[in-house]
Amino acid sequence: MTGLVLAQGPQIRFSRSSIDLDTTRFSTGYEPLWIYNDGNAPLEISISDRATFKRGLSQHFTNYFAGELLRLQVRNALHRNGFPRLKDPIIRQETELEPTFTLAIRDSAGDTGNPGVDIVSVEVSEDFLFYHFRINFAGPPDETAGLVVMGLDLDQNVGTGAYPPLMGFSPGNFDIGSEYDLIFDMGNLFGDTLGLPASVYAFAGGDSNLVPVTLPTPITFGSDYISAQFLKAITPRFLDDNMNLVSVALGLDGISFPDFGPDFGHGLVGAEAGLSWVAQSDYYGYSEIPFEASIPAGDSLWISNIVCAVNPVGSFGAELIISNNSTNNPNAVVPVHLTVNGFPSPVMQITPPAVELTMNSADVPQQVLLRVANSGNATLVFGVTDSTGTNDTWLTIVNPLPIQRVEAGSSVFVAIEINPAGLQNGATRSGLIRLASNDPLAPFQVVPITLTIDNQTGIDNSGNLPRAFLLHQNYPNPFNPVTTLRFDLPTPAHVNLSIFNSLGQKVAVLADQQLAPGRYHLPWEAAMLPSGTYFYRLQSEERVLMGKMLLLK
């Protein structure tokens, strides 16, 4: 510092004129910013942030990002068509004894096949004595094996607490740093060994150390919700007017999928104090909103600007508003530019989206092939289960594999068998084929299956197996844009079923694999093809059969 002449009063200077962040979606990164005090008096700073502009977004997102740059609090436009709609707001009769709840998380129904762990909303409240939490489900809470983990971010900052939540182990689809984690043990997995009723356990640090911060709190079970209240006298502050929170619910019975609430981003109580995707912390990790510090005369401070990119792919802008007591720039602004790049990800598409069959109770079992295609640019990994119980055999998955892989641009078939044996005339059975995958935007998909028994169908399918290798006429025909092709396979064989246009060009391959004996139904969707005549060819090791169909749009 010898020979350095400091200006009169505090003087602010920055190491860079802007902060430019370039990252992949669902990842984190940072860019440093040095703040210098070239004056002879302490420089006091207070940093907040605000959104400025957005690029690369469709008009569909305009209202969604109004006022704040990145608020992914509930399922919204990121989901492809066909997902369940959000439920209506929770409306219930209040009593003098019931606290007035604030809606903190809202999520859609249908995320998992177990309604008892399917979160539709989380509500919070506090009064003079208690903090109150209420979790609403799509059905009666799972008291057998249900578990909900909730992360609480009390300073709205990914720079503090554990990121990614929950407990530092989430797949990265939340943008909070949780200071506390609550475990709602609905199935009483912990309490049974401790001699306690089903309870909530609270832990500090937001990590895997599991340091308890209060006594176990009993859970109250309602018809479609659970609730708990924490006594303030023995509990750290769990709620404030500017808090972020996230949750995940799962059934530990091995058959239900986790339900993240919300799917991306976070829930919110009160108002946002800052942007979700950018946070400031100093060399020692100190961070809050607003970020405040004092820089001695002639000294500097290193600021790390942390990005948490749950944004859609595109370009985003913000500003760091650095209020300070300098004489040269008391209302300093540093622009922030964020570019979010897409990452290789699979996209799971299932055809048909639903199956409806009418059969005679004397018919032999029918096999339907579900085509699982990967239209993304990364390997798809998925598992499949059905919703029927062990004693209900009308719907089964044929030779199910625990995990299947589908490379980008490829597809596989899941064979399901529908067996009408023993069902009464007029009976209707409904079930679900459930698929869980690593598709980030649609990790859980279901295919509804409906079977109706009508003994007057006039179809003679008596016998255990087909007696001949047959290709039936597609139905409906003409069609627009979906039709079903049916064939009979009397013995095991490698089968290829392909579609050709009138010029002889192959336009689709519906099956090319080894199949067991049975009667098969394969749907085909021609939405992207023009009207006209098409031919379908069924080929085995020994025979080739052809059929003709007409697409009319």
KAGICOR-V956004 format. One record per residue. N is the residue number from 1. RES is the residue in one small letter. PSI is psi in whole degrees, -180 to 180 (none if undefined). Layout:
N/RES/PSI + N/RES/PSI
This chain:
1/m/-5 + 2/t/133 + 3/g/-7 + 4/l/125 + 5/v/116 + 6/l/143 + 7/a/160 + 8/q/133 + 9/g/176 + 10/p/140 + 11/q/121 + 12/i/142 + 13/r/147 + 14/f/152 + 15/s/-17 + 16/r/153 + 17/s/-19 + 18/s/163 + 19/i/123 + 20/d/118 + 21/l/131 + 22/d/116 + 23/t/169 + 24/t/145 + 25/r/143 + 26/f/22 + 27/s/172 + 28/t/159 + 29/g/176 + 30/y/159 + 31/e/133 + 32/p/155 + 33/l/121 + 34/w/133 + 35/i/121 + 36/y/147 + 37/n/101 + 38/d/10 + 39/g/-178 + 40/n/18 + 41/a/155 + 42/p/141 + 43/l/119 + 44/e/127 + 45/i/151 + 46/s/118 + 47/i/126 + 48/s/179 + 49/d/161 + 50/r/156 + 51/a/148 + 52/t/-50 + 53/f/170 + 54/k/141 + 55/r/160 + 56/g/10 + 57/l/143 + 58/s/165 + 59/q/-21 + 60/h/-24 + 61/f/-4 + 62/t/-56 + 63/n/-29 + 64/y/-32 + 65/f/6 + 66/a/131 + 67/g/-37 + 68/e/149 + 69/l/-37 + 70/l/93 + 71/r/83 + 72/l/69 + 73/q/-26 + 74/v/165 + 75/r/136 + 76/n/-136 + 77/a/-11 + 78/l/-17 + 79/h/141 + 80/r/161 + 81/n/145 + 82/g/-10 + 83/f/156 + 84/p/145 + 85/r/158 + 86/l/144 + 87/k/159 + 88/d/156 + 89/p/146 + 90/i/123 + 91/i/123 + 92/r/158 + 93/q/123 + 94/e/149 + 95/t/170 + 96/e/-25 + 97/l/-13 + 98/e/132 + 99/p/155 + 100/t/111 + 101/f/152 + 102/t/131 + 103/l/117 + 104/a/-38 + 105/i/136 + 106/r/132 + 107/d/160 + 108/s/155 + 109/a/159 + 110/g/9 + 111/d/-24 + 112/t/155 + 113/g/-7 + 114/n/101 + 115/p/-23 + 116/g/-9 + 117/v/20 + 118/d/96 + 119/i/132 + 120/v/-21 + 121/s/158 + 122/v/130 + 123/e/146 + 124/v/159 + 125/s/161 + 126/e/150 + 127/d/-163 + 128/f/-33 + 129/l/-28 + 130/f/155 + 131/y/132 + 132/h/137 + 133/f/138 + 134/r/125 + 135/i/120 + 136/n/136 + 137/f/170 + 138/a/-11 + 139/g/-172 + 140/p/135 + 141/p/143 + 142/d/99 + 143/e/2 + 144/t/-48 + 145/a/21 + 146/g/147 + 147/l/135 + 148/v/130 + 149/v/131 + 150/m/132 + 151/g/135 + 152/l/121 + 153/d/105 + 154/l/-13 + 155/d/10 + 156/q/44 + 157/n/123 + 158/v/-11 + 159/g/-11 + 160/t/167 + 161/g/-162 + 162/a/123 + 163/y/133 + 164/p/145 + 165/p/165 + 166/l/143 + 167/m/27 + 168/g/12 + 169/f/14 + 170/s/166 + 171/p/8 + 172/g/14 + 173/n/9 + 174/f/152 + 175/d/57 + 176/i/162 + 177/g/111 + 178/s/130 + 179/e/-27 + 180/y/149 + 181/d/134 + 182/l/132 + 183/i/111 + 184/f/102 + 185/d/75 + 186/m/-39 + 187/g/1 + 188/n/44 + 189/l/-34 + 190/f/-40 + 191/g/-32 + 192/d/-39 + 193/t/-21 + 194/l/-3 + 195/g/31 + 196/l/157 + 197/p/173 + 198/a/128 + 199/s/170 + 200/v/136 + 201/y/132 + 202/a/134 + 203/f/148 + 204/a/165 + 205/g/-19 + 206/g/27 + 207/d/-164 + 208/s/8 + 209/n/-23 + 210/l/56 + 211/v/112 + 212/p/145 + 213/v/-6 + 214/t/172 + 215/l/153 + 216/p/136 + 217/t/125 + 218/p/147 + 219/i/137 + 220/t/129 + 221/f/130 + 222/g/-173 + 223/s/-37 + 224/d/29 + 225/y/165 + 226/i/154 + 227/s/159 + 228/a/153 + 229/q/138 + 230/f/129 + 231/l/122 + 232/k/-31 + 233/a/-26 + 234/i/18 + 235/t/137 + 236/p/168 + 237/r/114 + 238/f/-23 + 239/l/144 + 240/d/179 + 241/d/-5 + 242/n/74 + 243/m/144 + 244/n/150 + 245/l/154 + 246/v/166 + 247/s/161 + 248/v/137 + 249/a/143 + 250/l/151 + 251/g/125 + 252/l/29 + 253/d/-3 + 254/g/-1 + 255/i/-11 + 256/s/151 + 257/f/152 + 258/p/150 + 259/d/108 + 260/f/131 + 261/g/113 + 262/p/178 + 263/d/-39 + 264/f/159 + 265/g/-129 + 266/h/165 + 267/g/171 + 268/l/138 + 269/v/126 + 270/g/-139 + 271/a/157 + 272/e/132 + 273/a/-17 + 274/g/177 + 275/l/146 + 276/s/-23 + 277/w/-4 + 278/v/135 + 279/a/152 + 280/q/141 + 281/s/151 + 282/d/-172 + 283/y/-30 + 284/y/3 + 285/g/5 + 286/y/133 + 287/s/140 + 288/e/174 + 289/i/121 + 290/p/159 + 291/f/125 + 292/e/143 + 293/a/163 + 294/s/128 + 295/i/117 + 296/p/162 + 297/a/132 + 298/g/7 + 299/d/-176 + 300/s/166 + 301/l/135 + 302/w/124 + 303/i/129 + 304/s/121 + 305/n/110 + 306/i/134 + 307/v/137 + 308/c/103 + 309/a/84 + 310/v/7 + 311/n/157 + 312/p/163 + 313/v/133 + 314/g/-169 + 315/s/139 + 316/f/156 + 317/g/151 + 318/a/177 + 319/e/139 + 320/l/117 + 321/i/110 + 322/i/88 + 323/s/138 + 324/n/175 + 325/n/22 + 326/s/156 + 327/t/-16 + 328/n/-27 + 329/n/70 + 330/p/-18 + 331/n/62 + 332/a/146 + 333/v/129 + 334/v/115 + 335/p/146 + 336/v/129 + 337/h/125 + 338/l/125 + 339/t/121 + 340/v/120 + 341/n/147 + 342/g/155 + 343/f/155 + 344/p/126 + 345/s/147 + 346/p/158 + 347/v/114 + 348/m/126 + 349/q/130 + 350/i/131 + 351/t/129 + 352/p/162 + 353/p/-17 + 354/a/156 + 355/v/129 + 356/e/124 + 357/l/142 + 358/t/123 + 359/m/163 + 360/n/144 + 361/s/-18 + 362/a/-3 + 363/d/151 + 364/v/158 + 365/p/141 + 366/q/140 + 367/q/132 + 368/v/133 + 369/l/124 + 370/l/123 + 371/r/121 + 372/v/108 + 373/a/150 + 374/n/102 + 375/s/10 + 376/g/-162 + 377/n/25 + 378/a/164 + 379/t/131 + 380/l/131 + 381/v/126 + 382/f/158 + 383/g/158 + 384/v/139 + 385/t/166 + 386/d/165 + 387/s/-2 + 388/t/155 + 389/g/174 + 390/t/-24 + 391/n/0 + 392/d/105 + 393/t/12 + 394/w/-23 + 395/l/121 + 396/t/159 + 397/i/128 + 398/v/122 + 399/n/59 + 400/p/140 + 401/l/140 + 402/p/-43 + 403/i/135 + 404/q/149 + 405/r/139 + 406/v/119 + 407/e/159 + 408/a/132 + 409/g/2 + 410/s/179 + 411/s/159 + 412/v/170 + 413/f/138 + 414/v/119 + 415/a/127 + 416/i/148 + 417/e/133 + 418/i/118 + 419/n/113 + 420/p/0 + 421/a/133 + 422/g/-3 + 423/l/143 + 424/q/155 + 425/n/133 + 426/g/-7 + 427/a/148 + 428/t/132 + 429/r/137 + 430/s/139 + 431/g/179 + 432/l/140 + 433/i/121 + 434/r/132 + 435/l/127 + 436/a/133 + 437/s/180 + 438/n/19 + 439/d/114 + 440/p/-26 + 441/l/-16 + 442/a/68 + 443/p/-21 + 444/f/121 + 445/q/151 + 446/v/150 + 447/v/110 + 448/p/137 + 449/i/127 + 450/t/129 + 451/l/127 + 452/t/133 + 453/i/121 + 454/d/105 + 455/n/4 + 456/q/19 + 457/t/-23 + 458/g/8 + 459/i/125 + 460/d/100 + 461/n/31 + 462/s/154 + 463/g/160 + 464/n/-37 + 465/l/156 + 466/p/147 + 467/r/-13 + 468/a/158 + 469/f/106 + 470/l/147 + 471/l/118 + 472/h/162 + 473/q/138 + 474/n/157 + 475/y/134 + 476/p/164 + 477/n/119 + 478/p/165 + 479/f/163 + 480/n/113 + 481/p/7 + 482/v/136 + 483/t/167 + 484/t/131 + 485/l/137 + 486/r/140 + 487/f/158 + 488/d/138 + 489/l/109 + 490/p/-26 + 491/t/161 + 492/p/139 + 493/a/156 + 494/h/124 + 495/v/139 + 496/n/122 + 497/l/113 + 498/s/157 + 499/i/139 + 500/f/149 + 501/n/-177 + 502/s/-14 + 503/l/1 + 504/g/9 + 505/q/133 + 506/k/127 + 507/v/-14 + 508/a/150 + 509/v/113 + 510/l/-29 + 511/a/141 + 512/d/77 + 513/q/169 + 514/q/131 + 515/l/149 + 516/a/163 + 517/p/145 + 518/g/-179 + 519/r/128 + 520/y/144 + 521/h/122 + 522/l/118 + 523/p/151 + 524/w/130 + 525/e/126 + 526/a/35 + 527/a/-29 + 528/m/5 + 529/l/153 + 530/p/163 + 531/s/151 + 532/g/-175 + 533/t/134 + 534/y/154 + 535/f/142 + 536/y/137 + 537/r/127 + 538/l/122 + 539/q/131 + 540/s/-171 + 541/e/-25 + 542/e/-25 + 543/r/158 + 544/v/127 + 545/l/146 + 546/m/152 + 547/g/163 + 548/k/144 + 549/m/164 + 550/l/124 + 551/l/120 + 552/l/122 + 553/k/none
